[in-house]
Amino acid sequence: MNLSRLFAALVLLGFVGSHVVAQSPAQWTQFRGPTAQGIVADAKLPTEWNAETNITWRKELPGVGWSSPVVSAGQIYLTTAVPQSEERKADQSLRALCLDAASGEIVWDVEIFQQEGATAPKIHSKNSHASATPILEGDFVYVHFGHMGTACLQKRDGKIVWQTQDHRYRPIHGNGGSPILFGDKLIFGIDGQDKQEVIALDKKTGQVAWQTPRNVPDLPKYFTFSTPLLIEVDGQPQLISQGSGAVMALDPNSGKEIWRVSYEEGYSIVPRPIFANGLLYVCTGYDRSSLVAIRPTGQGDVTDTHVEFIVDRNVPYNPSPVAIGDAIYMISDNGILSCLDGATGDVRWKERIGGNFSSSLVAAGELIYMLDEKGMTTVAKAGAEYEEVAKNDLKERALSSYGIDGDAILLRTEQALYRIENK
């Protein structure tokens, strides 16, 4: 994507005076892509596929992982957890994989950490031991396995540059939040029952650059899985990081808190925040999720002053929403797609898609792609009313979110990775 197209896409999304800090203007190098919000500005993605149509390749993957595929320079990267042997199925080899984007063949497969089954915390039935999406920059791929550790590898051969297991915590239901990059820092949340903070590592060495505690009041449950979002407001970067009980904006250079909004309930938060129409939209998680729209311009605790509206019907626990123009689209875990007015939160329309959803939405132009947990993708048009374009069923369990490579969809199921594109 050239710079003029990127600028046009940002204008379309309503980023006037404030915008998301894009990781890469060209390729899908992080969870939810260049804008970190599931936006594909100019790709011609397929709308129909099956076993015989528009499937370029299907590659069986070792082990199980729900990290999403990322891609750069003709290579795809993801993580997985592989049982050590038939006799030691509970013991996991936590690995990073690189695949050739044209053929699907595995280029390299590297073990990063080993996890002993006897001491490993139990994970949720919808989680894996490799759920955090890698992030790419330059010659390096950064992988994260939550409480098990973080590492930097060379993209070309998988050689480990550094790895650290210094930031242990007690996860509930496993791990999930992905890391992000800002300048010379790799940033992620630590959100277990015993410790809740945001941490930045020096991306060249893995050493701690800063750590910021969440400082939330006593709550019955603290754990969460949300991936941070970088935005820019009035020329200043903000790191948006959600935890149980509150969302914080930090200075990504220093970790200093800028503002926060508290919510009385909210834990086990999965959706990544989105930013459009000058507002930040966050989902508050279990036991009843709400969508909170925030003006990110304040200082200190702005709960009572900067919340524009709250939506409490059909809000997702797992899938991240997407913004198209002045509308917010979100799909609930039980398959209700809602179109909201981005300025007021008013529901313009809703439609029951059916099925159960964990995967985050992708918007390609005026098309919305929705992947359910049984491998069915529903494609619909954004607009004043619901209009279905196609349904495509792979009949394989799918909890990972999409990756995009040019005009191709990278879709991970429990067994395999697909490359899907028009032929």
Summary of the structure (lengths in Angstrom):
residues: 423
radius of gyration: 19.7
end to end distance: 21.6
largest distance: 57.9
contacts: 1535
relative contact order: 0.14
helix: 3%
strand: 44%
